[in-house]
Amino acid sequence: VLKKAGIKGAFASHLGAAQEAVSAGMPVWGDFTLNCANRLCADELSGLGIRDITLSAEVHPRKIAGEMPGDVKIGAVVYGALPLMLLRNCPLKNSSRYKGCNRGPCYLNDRYGVRFPLLCRDGMVELYNSRPIWLADRLSEFDGLDFHTLYFTTESEERAKRVIDAYLRGEAPEGEFTRGMYHQKIE
């Protein structure tokens, strides 16, 4: 059905979507949500027909450079507010601040006043991190990768252009940011 509609490839966030796209004869790119964290996993995903894989956002840069080279193209998310949770029910629906779904981002504030974006799609609500990963000034730690992913969610077109320019120049972060989980010691 999708191929007949003119869709030429799929960006898969879970194995079911990847298998469906491969069965339809489409090229498939694997999202970081597949949680690929080592060469064995990358080889298995490649064997399923996934051509490019964005690694888990919890893989240490040295592990990426040392272990991951192989036949499949490997990348990492180096910018963006990553999704934290997928919800069936909107936590703001009964709030006086509720603007309605599909009208742009809403925000959920925690007890410290930190704002977490909420985006509604297809009857589901996705909760995103309050701060984007920023690694433009540390891209050398990701040498050996085939690509870098900039993960845009609530950014305006103007903000997205500024981020892309900053990454092309390797600039230090502006505003609030996180380095993500890349530098945590996870076994």
N, CA and C atoms as an extended XYZ file, in Angstrom:
561
Properties=species:S:1:pos:R:3:atomname:S:1:resname:S:1:resid:I:1 pbc="F F F"
N         0.830       -1.193        0.000 N   VAL     1
C         0.000        0.000        0.000 CA  VAL     1
C         0.876        1.258        0.000 C   VAL     1
N         1.876        1.306        0.895 N   LEU     2
C         2.729        2.486        0.986 CA  LEU     2
C         3.549        2.683       -0.283 C   LEU     2
N         4.067        1.577       -0.813 N   LYS     3
C         4.880        1.666       -2.023 CA  LYS     3
C         4.036        2.182       -3.196 C   LYS     3
N         2.779        1.731       -3.268 N   LYS     4
C         1.882        2.193       -4.315 CA  LYS     4
C         1.552        3.674       -4.165 C   LYS     4
N         1.631        4.172       -2.938 N   ALA     5
C         1.367        5.586       -2.681 CA  ALA     5
C         2.576        6.465       -3.011 C   ALA     5
N         3.673        5.846       -3.454 N   GLY     6
C         4.849        6.614       -3.855 CA  GLY     6
C         5.933        6.709       -2.797 C   GLY     6
N         5.752        6.057       -1.661 N   ILE     7
C         6.773        6.075       -0.614 CA  ILE     7
C         7.915        5.156       -1.035 C   ILE     7
N         9.129        5.678       -0.982 N   LYS     8
C        10.273        4.960       -1.536 CA  LYS     8
C        11.147        4.275       -0.488 C   LYS     8
N        10.948        4.580        0.785 N   GLY     9
C        11.752        3.978        1.835 CA  GLY     9
C        11.110        4.209        3.179 C   GLY     9
N        11.653        3.557        4.206 N   ALA    10
C        11.066        3.666        5.546 CA  ALA    10
C        12.146        3.929        6.585 C   ALA    10
N        11.798        4.762        7.535 N   PHE    11
C        12.635        5.032        8.696 CA  PHE    11
C        11.963        4.312        9.849 C   PHE    11
N        12.512        3.178       10.263 N   ALA    12
C        11.836        2.289       11.200 CA  ALA    12
C        12.277        2.522       12.645 C   ALA    12
N        11.294        2.688       13.517 N   SER    13
C        11.584        2.879       14.934 CA  SER    13
C        11.384        1.605       15.738 C   SER    13
N        10.820        0.569       15.117 N   HIS    14
C        10.686       -0.728       15.792 CA  HIS    14
C        10.764       -1.839       14.754 C   HIS    14
N        11.028       -3.056       15.224 N   LEU    15
C        11.271       -4.171       14.310 CA  LEU    15
C        10.073       -4.497       13.434 C   LEU    15
N         8.861       -4.362       13.961 N   GLY    16
C         7.673       -4.641       13.163 CA  GLY    16
C         7.596       -3.758       11.932 C   GLY    16
N         7.865       -2.479       12.106 N   ALA    17
C         7.849       -1.542       10.979 CA  ALA    17
C         8.965       -1.875        9.991 C   ALA    17
N        10.130       -2.235       10.513 N   ALA    18
C        11.251       -2.588        9.638 CA  ALA    18
C        10.919       -3.815        8.801 C   ALA    18
N        10.367       -4.841        9.428 N   GLN    19
C        10.031       -6.068        8.709 CA  GLN    19
C         8.963       -5.819        7.649 C   GLN    19
N         7.977       -4.995        7.978 N   GLU    20
C         6.926       -4.692        7.011 CA  GLU    20
C         7.495       -3.968        5.791 C   GLU    20
N         8.367       -3.008        6.023 N   ALA    21
C         8.964       -2.256        4.914 CA  ALA    21
C         9.874       -3.145        4.068 C   ALA    21
N        10.669       -3.996        4.719 N   VAL    22
C        11.541       -4.912        3.978 CA  VAL    22
C        10.689       -5.863        3.135 C   VAL    22
N         9.597       -6.354        3.698 N   SER    23
C         8.692       -7.256        2.960 CA  SER    23
C         8.096       -6.571        1.742 C   SER    23
N         7.921       -5.248        1.828 N   ALA    24
C         7.373       -4.488        0.702 CA  ALA    24
C         8.457       -4.122       -0.313 C   ALA    24
N         9.701       -4.536       -0.044 N   GLY    25
C        10.792       -4.266       -0.971 CA  GLY    25
C        11.356       -2.864       -0.876 C   GLY    25
N        11.140       -2.219        0.258 N   MET    26
C        11.630       -0.846        0.449 CA  MET    26
C        12.968       -0.850        1.175 C   MET    26
N        13.819        0.145        0.898 N   PRO    27
C        15.005        0.319        1.731 CA  PRO    27
C        14.571        0.804        3.109 C   PRO    27
N        15.288        0.354        4.149 N   VAL    28
C        14.913        0.685        5.525 CA  VAL    28
C        16.115        1.266        6.255 C   VAL    28
N        15.866        2.359        6.959 N   TRP    29
C        16.854        2.978        7.824 CA  TRP    29
C        16.392        2.784        9.256 C   TRP    29
N        17.265        2.300       10.117 N   GLY    30
C        16.903        2.006       11.504 CA  GLY    30
C        17.123        3.188       12.424 C   GLY    30
N        16.092        3.516       13.195 N   ASP    31
C        16.128        4.628       14.141 CA  ASP    31
C        16.877        4.232       15.415 C   ASP    31
N        17.256        5.215       16.210 N   PHE    32
C        17.957        4.957       17.471 CA  PHE    32
C        17.085        4.184       18.451 C   PHE    32
N        15.768        4.206       18.257 N   THR    33
C        14.861        3.492       19.158 CA  THR    33
C        14.931        1.978       18.989 C   THR    33
N        15.664        1.489       17.994 N   LEU    34
C        15.918        0.049       17.882 CA  LEU    34
C        16.945       -0.399       18.924 C   LEU    34
N        17.571        0.562       19.600 N   ASN    35
C        18.521        0.314       20.695 CA  ASN    35
C        19.718       -0.527       20.285 C   ASN    35
N        20.225       -0.296       19.104 N   CYS    36
C        21.426       -0.986       18.646 CA  CYS    36
C        22.632       -0.413       19.396 C   CYS    36
N        23.344       -1.290       20.114 N   ALA    37
C        24.450       -0.808       20.942 CA  ALA    37
C        25.758       -1.559       20.716 C   ALA    37
N        25.777       -2.525       19.775 N   ASN    38
C        27.020       -3.243       19.537 CA  ASN    38
C        27.029       -3.847       18.137 C   ASN    38
N        28.174       -4.386       17.764 N   ARG    39
C        28.363       -4.931       16.421 CA  ARG    39
C        27.414       -6.101       16.144 C   ARG    39
N        27.213       -6.982       17.124 N   LEU    40
C        26.335       -8.131       16.945 CA  LEU    40
C        24.916       -7.683       16.591 C   LEU    40
N        24.407       -6.694       17.319 N   CYS    41
C        23.074       -6.167       17.038 CA  CYS    41
C        23.036       -5.519       15.651 C   CYS    41
N        24.046       -4.743       15.315 N   ALA    42
C        24.096       -4.094       13.998 CA  ALA    42
C        24.093       -5.136       12.883 C   ALA    42
N        24.846       -6.225       13.071 N   ASP    43
C        24.881       -7.287       12.066 CA  ASP    43
C        23.521       -7.968       11.934 C   ASP    43
N        22.852       -8.195       13.042 N   GLU    44
C        21.518       -8.823       13.009 CA  GLU    44
C        20.515       -7.918       12.293 C   GLU    44
N        20.536       -6.630       12.619 N   LEU    45
C        19.626       -5.691       11.966 CA  LEU    45
C        19.924       -5.595       10.473 C   LEU    45
N        21.191       -5.616       10.135 N   SER    46
C        21.583       -5.603        8.730 CA  SER    46
C        21.070       -6.853        8.025 C   SER    46
N        21.153       -7.992        8.706 N   GLY    47
C        20.661       -9.242        8.152 CA  GLY    47
C        19.155       -9.235        7.911 C   GLY    47
N        18.436       -8.399        8.653 N   LEU    48
C        16.987       -8.259        8.454 CA  LEU    48
C        16.673       -7.354        7.268 C   LEU    48
N        17.703       -6.688        6.738 N   GLY    49
C        17.493       -5.812        5.581 CA  GLY    49
C        17.581       -4.333        5.894 C   GLY    49
N        17.977       -3.989        7.106 N   ILE    50
C        18.113       -2.576        7.473 CA  ILE    50
C        19.480       -2.106        6.986 C   ILE    50
N        19.489       -1.066        6.151 N   ARG    51
C        20.738       -0.664        5.502 CA  ARG    51
C        21.567        0.317        6.318 C   ARG    51
N        20.946        1.251        7.003 N   ASP    52
C        21.653        2.228        7.846 CA  ASP    52
C        21.040        2.176        9.233 C   ASP    52
N        21.879        2.293       10.265 N   ILE    53
C        21.379        2.187       11.633 CA  ILE    53
C        21.874        3.367       12.448 C   ILE    53
N        20.930        4.042       13.086 N   THR    54
C        21.287        5.066       14.066 CA  THR    54
C        21.396        4.350       15.400 C   THR    54
N        22.567        4.434       16.008 N   LEU    55
C        22.827        3.710       17.254 CA  LEU    55
C        22.000        4.248       18.416 C   LEU    55
N        21.866        3.433       19.436 N   SER    56
C        21.242        3.856       20.679 CA  SER    56
C        21.951        5.096       21.192 C   SER    56
N        21.196        6.003       21.780 N   ALA    57
C        21.772        7.236       22.316 CA  ALA    57
C        22.500        7.002       23.636 C   ALA    57
N        22.717        5.749       23.988 N   GLU    58
C        23.430        5.424       25.221 CA  GLU    58
C        24.771        4.745       24.972 C   GLU    58
N        25.198        4.697       23.725 N   VAL    59
C        26.467        4.052       23.383 CA  VAL    59
C        27.597        5.059       23.507 C   VAL    59
N        28.637        4.708       24.220 N   HIS    60
C        29.784        5.598       24.428 CA  HIS    60
C        30.523        5.812       23.100 C   HIS    60
N        30.952        7.049       22.818 N   PRO    61
C        31.643        7.329       21.547 CA  PRO    61
C        32.842        6.428       21.270 C   PRO    61
N        33.615        6.063       22.292 N   ARG    62
C        34.777        5.201       22.062 CA  ARG    62
C        34.348        3.805       21.620 C   ARG    62
N        33.234        3.348       22.159 N   LYS    63
C        32.722        2.035       21.744 CA  LYS    63
C        32.268        2.093       20.296 C   LYS    63
N        31.675        3.198       19.923 N   ILE    64
C        31.220        3.370       18.546 CA  ILE    64
C        32.415        3.268       17.606 C   ILE    64
N        33.461        4.034       17.892 N   ALA    65
C        34.625        4.073       17.004 CA  ALA    65
C        35.372        2.745       16.998 C   ALA    65
N        35.455        2.086       18.152 N   GLY    66
C        36.257        0.878       18.252 CA  GLY    66
C        35.589       -0.391       17.793 C   GLY    66
N        34.281       -0.497       17.969 N   GLU    67
C        33.623       -1.769       17.727 CA  GLU    67
C        32.694       -1.785       16.520 C   GLU    67
N        32.159       -0.649       16.115 N   MET    68
C        31.048       -0.647       15.187 CA  MET    68
C        31.372       -0.718       13.687 C   MET    68
N        32.574       -0.411       13.215 N   PRO    69
C        32.776       -0.457       11.770 CA  PRO    69
C        32.407       -1.821       11.184 C   PRO    69
N        31.850       -1.801       10.002 N   GLY    70
C        31.433       -3.036        9.338 CA  GLY    70
C        30.738       -2.690        8.033 C   GLY    70
N        29.903       -3.606        7.560 N   ASP    71
C        29.243       -3.415        6.275 CA  ASP    71
C        28.087       -2.427        6.322 C   ASP    71
N        27.335       -2.411        7.415 N   VAL    72
C        26.175       -1.537        7.524 CA  VAL    72
C        26.629       -0.135        7.931 C   VAL    72
N        25.959        0.882        7.396 N   LYS    73
C        26.312        2.264        7.760 CA  LYS    73
C        25.767        2.567        9.151 C   LYS    73
N        26.598        3.231        9.961 N   ILE    74
C        26.278        3.506       11.365 CA  ILE    74
C        26.314        5.008       11.613 C   ILE    74
N        25.319        5.501       12.362 N   GLY    75
C        25.275        6.904       12.738 CA  GLY    75
C        24.826        7.075       14.178 C   GLY    75
N        24.779        8.321       14.616 N   ALA    76
C        24.363        8.634       15.981 CA  ALA    76
C        23.575        9.939       15.984 C   ALA    76
N        22.647       10.049       16.928 N   VAL    77
C        21.912       11.297       17.134 CA  VAL    77
C        22.850       12.242       17.876 C   VAL    77
N        23.159       13.372       17.261 N   VAL    78
C        24.068       14.332       17.876 CA  VAL    78
C        23.375       15.652       18.225 C   VAL    78
N        22.092       15.767       17.871 N   TYR    79
C        21.290       16.924       18.267 CA  TYR    79
C        19.838       16.485       18.402 C   TYR    79
N        19.181       17.040       19.399 N   GLY    80
C        17.739       16.903       19.482 CA  GLY    80
C        17.210       16.535       20.849 C   GLY    80
N        15.962       16.916       21.082 N   ALA    81
C        15.231       16.516       22.282 CA  ALA    81
C        14.629       15.150       21.994 C   ALA    81
N        15.152       14.125       22.636 N   LEU    82
C        14.722       12.766       22.348 CA  LEU    82
C        13.417       12.430       23.058 C   LEU    82
N        12.640       11.522       22.470 N   PRO    83
C        11.391       11.120       23.116 CA  PRO    83
C        11.673       10.328       24.391 C   PRO    83
N        10.880       10.613       25.420 N   LEU    84
C        11.017        9.916       26.691 CA  LEU    84
C         9.930        8.876       26.898 C   LEU    84
N         8.725        9.167       26.366 N   MET    85
C         7.599        8.300       26.649 CA  MET    85
C         6.514        8.482       25.592 C   MET    85
N         5.841        7.392       25.250 N   LEU    86
C         4.700        7.418       24.354 CA  LEU    86
C         3.463        7.140       25.197 C   LEU    86
N         2.479        8.022       25.117 N   LEU    87
C         1.288        7.932       25.961 CA  LEU    87
C         0.037        7.736       25.115 C   LEU    87
N        -0.905        6.961       25.615 N   ARG    88
C        -2.189        6.802       24.933 CA  ARG    88
C        -3.132        7.950       25.274 C   ARG    88
N        -3.027        8.460       26.486 N   ASN    89
C        -3.912        9.537       26.930 CA  ASN    89
C        -3.102       10.801       27.179 C   ASN    89
N        -3.619       11.914       26.707 N   CYS    90
C        -2.939       13.190       26.882 CA  CYS    90
C        -3.023       13.616       28.348 C   CYS    90
N        -1.884       13.878       28.983 N   PRO    91
C        -1.911       14.292       30.386 CA  PRO    91
C        -2.486       15.696       30.583 C   PRO    91
N        -2.655       16.449       29.505 N   LEU    92
C        -3.186       17.813       29.620 CA  LEU    92
C        -4.661       17.915       29.238 C   LEU    92
N        -5.241       16.839       28.765 N   LYS    93
C        -6.594       16.890       28.203 CA  LYS    93
C        -7.623       17.502       29.162 C   LYS    93
N        -7.496       17.255       30.441 N   ASN    94
C        -8.447       17.779       31.425 CA  ASN    94
C        -7.958       19.065       32.086 C   ASN    94
N        -6.926       19.651       31.533 N   SER    95
C        -6.339       20.876       32.072 CA  SER    95
C        -6.940       22.105       31.393 C   SER    95
N        -6.948       23.203       32.120 N   SER    96
C        -7.433       24.459       31.527 CA  SER    96
C        -6.472       24.975       30.449 C   SER    96
N        -5.221       24.476       30.438 N   ARG    97
C        -4.233       24.898       29.438 CA  ARG    97
C        -4.323       24.115       28.141 C   ARG    97
N        -5.192       23.131       28.069 N   TYR    98
C        -5.283       22.251       26.900 CA  TYR    98
C        -5.763       23.023       25.680 C   TYR    98
N        -4.955       22.982       24.606 N   LYS    99
C        -5.276       23.696       23.364 CA  LYS    99
C        -5.903       22.784       22.319 C   LYS    99
N        -5.921       21.512       22.584 N   GLY   100
C        -6.403       20.568       21.585 CA  GLY   100
C        -5.232       19.908       20.893 C   GLY   100
N        -5.452       18.710       20.455 N   CYS   101
C        -4.392       17.966       19.772 CA  CYS   101
C        -4.136       18.531       18.384 C   CYS   101
N        -2.946       18.248       17.887 N   ASN   102
C        -2.530       18.620       16.534 CA  ASN   102
C        -2.529       20.127       16.296 C   ASN   102
N        -2.284       20.910       17.339 N   ARG   103
C        -2.182       22.365       17.191 CA  ARG   103
C        -0.805       22.842       17.628 C   ARG   103
N         0.187       22.044       17.402 N   GLY   104
C         1.542       22.396       17.807 CA  GLY   104
C         1.855       21.798       19.156 C   GLY   104
N         3.055       22.047       19.643 N   PRO   105
C         3.443       21.425       20.906 CA  PRO   105
C         2.709       22.041       22.099 C   PRO   105
N         2.398       21.183       23.048 N   CYS   106
C         1.948       21.601       24.369 CA  CYS   106
C         3.112       21.272       25.299 C   CYS   106
N         3.047       21.728       26.518 N   TYR   107
C         4.144       21.473       27.444 CA  TYR   107
C         3.611       20.974       28.770 C   TYR   107
N         4.324       20.008       29.326 N   LEU   108
C         4.045       19.485       30.648 CA  LEU   108
C         5.145       20.006       31.556 C   LEU   108
N         4.771       20.681       32.637 N   ASN   109
C         5.757       21.223       33.571 CA  ASN   109
C         5.914       20.290       34.755 C   ASN   109
N         7.171       20.032       35.141 N   ASP   110
C         7.373       19.213       36.332 CA  ASP   110
C         7.377       20.106       37.573 C   ASP   110
N         7.608       19.534       38.725 N   ARG   111
C         7.515       20.297       39.984 CA  ARG   111
C         8.600       21.366       40.111 C   ARG   111
N         9.632       21.297       39.278 N   TYR   112
C        10.687       22.306       39.292 CA  TYR   112
C        10.461       23.388       38.238 C   TYR   112
N         9.366       23.282       37.498 N   GLY   113
C         9.066       24.258       36.456 CA  GLY   113
C         9.728       23.966       35.126 C   GLY   113
N        10.341       22.796       34.980 N   VAL   114
C        10.974       22.411       33.714 CA  VAL   114
C         9.873       22.002       32.738 C   VAL   114
N         9.955       22.528       31.512 N   ARG   115
C         8.921       22.279       30.496 CA  ARG   115
C         9.342       21.135       29.569 C   ARG   115
N         8.481       20.140       29.466 N   PHE   116
C         8.700       19.000       28.584 CA  PHE   116
C         7.688       19.073       27.446 C   PHE   116
N         8.144       19.132       26.188 N   PRO   117
C         7.214       19.197       25.060 CA  PRO   117
C         6.391       17.912       24.916 C   PRO   117
N         5.146       18.096       24.536 N   LEU   118
C         4.239       16.998       24.200 CA  LEU   118
C         3.780       17.213       22.762 C   LEU   118
N         3.879       16.190       21.940 N   LEU   119
C         3.392       16.270       20.560 CA  LEU   119
C         2.371       15.159       20.332 C   LEU   119
N         1.236       15.526       19.777 N   CYS   120
C         0.164       14.567       19.488 CA  CYS   120
C         0.261       14.118       18.037 C   CYS   120
N         0.124       12.801       17.829 N   ARG   121
C         0.113       12.232       16.474 CA  ARG   121
C        -0.702       10.948       16.487 C   ARG   121
N        -1.611       10.856       15.571 N   ASP   122
C        -2.360        9.617       15.368 CA  ASP   122
C        -2.954        9.063       16.664 C   ASP   122
N        -3.510        9.931       17.492 N   GLY   123
C        -4.159        9.493       18.721 CA  GLY   123
C        -3.201        9.157       19.849 C   GLY   123
N        -1.917        9.396       19.660 N   MET   124
C        -0.909        9.134       20.697 CA  MET   124
C        -0.227       10.455       21.038 C   MET   124
N         0.352       10.507       22.222 N   VAL   125
C         1.076       11.691       22.661 CA  VAL   125
C         2.494       11.266       23.007 C   VAL   125
N         3.471       11.999       22.476 N   GLU   126
C         4.857       11.697       22.780 CA  GLU   126
C         5.428       12.803       23.657 C   GLU   126
N         6.052       12.385       24.759 N   LEU   127
C         6.700       13.299       25.702 CA  LEU   127
C         8.182       13.332       25.367 C   LEU   127
N         8.732       14.541       25.180 N   TYR   128
C        10.134       14.715       24.807 CA  TYR   128
C        10.947       15.306       25.945 C   TYR   128
N        12.249       15.092       25.879 N   ASN   129
C        13.145       15.682       26.870 CA  ASN   129
C        13.035       17.200       26.816 C   ASN   129
N        13.256       17.823       27.948 N   SER   130
C        13.162       19.283       28.033 CA  SER   130
C        14.347       19.980       27.379 C   SER   130
N        15.450       19.280       27.254 N   ARG   131
C        16.670       19.870       26.682 CA  ARG   131
C        17.177       19.012       25.536 C   ARG   131
N        17.637       19.659       24.482 N   PRO   132
C        18.179       18.878       23.366 CA  PRO   132
C        19.612       18.420       23.645 C   PRO   132
N        19.958       17.284       23.064 N   ILE   133
C        21.365       16.872       23.040 CA  ILE   133
C        22.086       17.884       22.155 C   ILE   133
N        23.276       18.298       22.576 N   TRP   134
C        24.106       19.200       21.763 CA  TRP   134
C        25.524       18.659       21.746 C   TRP   134
N        25.988       18.277       20.569 N   LEU   135
C        27.333       17.726       20.438 CA  LEU   135
C        28.107       18.329       19.271 C   LEU   135
N        27.667       19.480       18.768 N   ALA   136
C        28.339       20.112       17.622 CA  ALA   136
C        29.813       20.363       17.911 C   ALA   136
N        30.122       20.741       19.142 N   ASP   137
C        31.497       21.051       19.517 CA  ASP   137
C        32.292       19.806       19.927 C   ASP   137
N        31.668       18.634       19.856 N   ARG   138
C        32.344       17.400       20.255 CA  ARG   138
C        32.196       16.297       19.197 C   ARG   138
N        31.960       16.689       17.967 N   LEU   139
C        31.747       15.693       16.913 CA  LEU   139
C        32.979       14.824       16.660 C   LEU   139
N        34.158       15.321       17.013 N   SER   140
C        35.369       14.513       16.809 CA  SER   140
C        35.319       13.232       17.645 C   SER   140
N        34.536       13.224       18.728 N   GLU   141
C        34.385       12.020       19.538 CA  GLU   141
C        33.601       10.932       18.801 C   GLU   141
N        32.961       11.316       17.705 N   PHE   142
C        32.149       10.381       16.935 CA  PHE   142
C        32.792       10.065       15.584 C   PHE   142
N        34.125       10.229       15.518 N   ASP   143
C        34.844        9.871       14.294 CA  ASP   143
C        34.622        8.398       13.981 C   ASP   143
N        34.588        8.083       12.724 N   GLY   144
C        34.383        6.707       12.317 CA  GLY   144
C        32.935        6.389       11.974 C   GLY   144
N        32.019        7.320       12.275 N   LEU   145
C        30.620        7.110       11.919 CA  LEU   145
C        30.389        7.500       10.462 C   LEU   145
N        29.358        6.920        9.891 N   ASP   146
C        29.010        7.243        8.509 CA  ASP   146
C        28.118        8.475        8.414 C   ASP   146
N        27.356        8.765        9.473 N   PHE   147
C        26.467        9.921        9.452 CA  PHE   147
C        26.110       10.358       10.863 C   PHE   147
N        25.651       11.589       10.952 N   HIS   148
C        25.140       12.165       12.202 CA  HIS   148
C        23.686       12.550       11.975 C   HIS   148
N        22.857       12.353       12.988 N   THR   149
C        21.441       12.691       12.884 CA  THR   149
C        21.132       13.903       13.751 C   THR   149
N        20.494       14.895       13.139 N   LEU   150
C        19.955       16.036       13.876 CA  LEU   150
C        18.460       15.774       13.988 C   LEU   150
N        17.956       15.621       15.215 N   TYR   151
C        16.591       15.164       15.472 CA  TYR   151
C        15.724       16.367       15.853 C   TYR   151
N        15.010       16.908       14.865 N   PHE   152
C        14.183       18.095       15.084 CA  PHE   152
C        12.761       17.697       15.451 C   PHE   152
N        12.193       18.389       16.429 N   THR   153
C        10.820       18.099       16.860 CA  THR   153
C         9.981       19.377       16.909 C   THR   153
N        10.284       20.263       17.850 N   THR   154
C         9.475       21.475       18.042 CA  THR   154
C        10.164       22.737       17.522 C   THR   154
N        11.336       22.590       16.914 N   GLU   155
C        12.084       23.758       16.438 CA  GLU   155
C        11.363       24.446       15.284 C   GLU   155
N        11.433       25.757       15.291 N   SER   156
C        10.936       26.521       14.151 CA  SER   156
C        11.905       26.321       12.985 C   SER   156
N        11.492       26.725       11.793 N   GLU   157
C        12.369       26.625       10.634 CA  GLU   157
C        13.632       27.461       10.853 C   GLU   157
N        13.460       28.636       11.435 N   GLU   158
C        14.604       29.518       11.700 CA  GLU   158
C        15.578       28.875       12.694 C   GLU   158
N        15.047       28.289       13.757 N   ARG   159
C        15.897       27.628       14.759 CA  ARG   159
C        16.613       26.429       14.126 C   ARG   159
N        15.912       25.657       13.331 N   ALA   160
C        16.531       24.497       12.679 CA  ALA   160
C        17.697       24.935       11.792 C   ALA   160
N        17.527       26.020       11.057 N   LYS   161
C        18.617       26.531       10.210 CA  LYS   161
C        19.811       26.958       11.055 C   LYS   161
N        19.552       27.625       12.201 N   ARG   162
C        20.655       28.039       13.087 CA  ARG   162
C        21.399       26.831       13.641 C   ARG   162
N        20.652       25.786       14.006 N   VAL   163
C        21.280       24.574       14.534 CA  VAL   163
C        22.148       23.923       13.457 C   VAL   163
N        21.632       23.793       12.259 N   ILE   164
C        22.403       23.186       11.169 CA  ILE   164
C        23.676       23.979       10.914 C   ILE   164
N        23.574       25.302       10.863 N   ASP   165
C        24.763       26.141       10.665 CA  ASP   165
C        25.765       25.957       11.802 C   ASP   165
N        25.280       25.892       13.027 N   ALA   166
C        26.163       25.703       14.186 CA  ALA   166
C        26.881       24.356       14.102 C   ALA   166
N        26.194       23.334       13.634 N   TYR   167
C        26.827       22.020       13.497 CA  TYR   167
C        27.850       22.006       12.377 C   TYR   167
N        27.584       22.724       11.318 N   LEU   168
C        28.563       22.807       10.235 CA  LEU   168
C        29.829       23.520       10.687 C   LEU   168
N        29.694       24.442       11.642 N   ARG   169
C        30.846       25.194       12.157 CA  ARG   169
C        31.423       24.593       13.439 C   ARG   169
N        30.770       23.584       14.042 N   GLY   170
C        31.277       22.960       15.267 CA  GLY   170
C        31.186       23.863       16.480 C   GLY   170
N        30.122       24.635       16.576 N   GLU   171
C        29.985       25.634       17.644 CA  GLU   171
C        29.595       25.023       18.988 C   GLU   171
N        29.966       25.740       20.041 N   ALA   172
C        29.564       25.385       21.402 CA  ALA   172
C        28.056       25.623       21.545 C   ALA   172
N        27.424       24.956       22.506 N   PRO   173
C        25.974       25.090       22.671 CA  PRO   173
C        25.560       26.468       23.152 C   PRO   173
N        24.308       26.804       22.825 N   GLU   174
C        23.698       28.029       23.344 CA  GLU   174
C        22.453       27.609       24.111 C   GLU   174
N        22.193       28.252       25.227 N   GLY   175
C        21.008       27.913       26.007 CA  GLY   175
C        21.161       26.592       26.730 C   GLY   175
N        20.036       26.049       27.184 N   GLU   176
C        20.052       24.797       27.931 CA  GLU   176
C        20.236       23.624       26.975 C   GLU   176
N        21.024       22.638       27.401 N   PHE   177
C        21.318       21.479       26.576 CA  PHE   177
C        21.730       20.327       27.470 C   PHE   177
N        21.875       19.161       26.864 N   THR   178
C        22.425       18.001       27.548 CA  THR   178
C        23.432       17.347       26.612 C   THR   178
N        24.323       16.584       27.167 N   ARG   179
C        25.253       15.786       26.356 CA  ARG   179
C        24.673       14.383       26.160 C   ARG   179
N        23.464       14.163       26.676 N   GLY   180
C        22.814       12.870       26.528 CA  GLY   180
C        23.458       11.830       27.416 C   GLY   180
N        23.208       10.587       27.075 N   MET   181
C        23.742        9.466       27.856 CA  MET   181
C        25.032        8.919       27.259 C   MET   181
N        25.548        9.559       26.217 N   TYR   182
C        26.714        9.022       25.529 CA  TYR   182
C        27.914        8.836       26.439 C   TYR   182
N        28.033        9.637       27.458 N   HIS   183
C        29.222        9.568       28.292 CA  HIS   183
C        28.980        8.872       29.620 C   HIS   183
N        27.823        8.247       29.780 N   GLN   184
C        27.564        7.427       30.964 CA  GLN   184
C        28.241        6.080       30.781 C   GLN   184
N        28.665        5.481       31.863 N   LYS   185
C        29.277        4.151       31.758 CA  LYS   185
C        28.163        3.116       31.820 C   LYS   185
N        27.786        2.615       30.648 N   ILE   186
C        26.724        1.614       30.552 CA  ILE   186
C        27.328        0.357       29.939 C   ILE   186
N        27.177       -0.747       30.597 N   GLU   187
C        27.715       -2.028       30.116 CA  GLU   187
C        26.640       -2.819       29.408 C   GLU   187
